[in-house]
Amino acid sequence: MANSVAASQAQRQDPYLAFAFSIEIGQQRVAGFSEVSGLAMETEVENLRVGGINDREWQLAGPSRYPSRLVLKRGMGDVAYLWTWYQDVSQGKIVRRDVALFLHDAQGARRRSWNFREACPVKWTGANLRADVSAIAFESIELVHRGVLP
């Protein structure tokens, strides 16, 4: 009985357990999210024709890039921290930070992680404000980054 009470208290202390994803910035857990998109990496390919070889082209791998933004949707967390970071960027004070994204299982344990190097917020979307609905703090935040760390 004592273990179940302790477990339920631990769950109540972590408000992000209701979300499948969470982010950390600088070892600080900042927010939880219900949906994440933009986990994409693409390697450019150059086709090369060699004189005298007419039946094929060589395909050479080139530089890799990150063609889409990391979009974190339906979030709850330290709104003031994220909003201040975005406001700084919108006013020209670009501060890039490493961001760790975690996928959680139903019990809240981390199952997978991605580390984004030098991320920067470029779009903030607030929740729809309606008097009859208890809205989540923000709808989405979009980040650009300079690569995924192992």
Summary of the structure (lengths in Angstrom):
residues: 150
radius of gyration: 20.5
end to end distance: 40.9
largest distance: 78.9
contacts: 375
relative contact order: 0.20
helix: 19%
strand: 48%
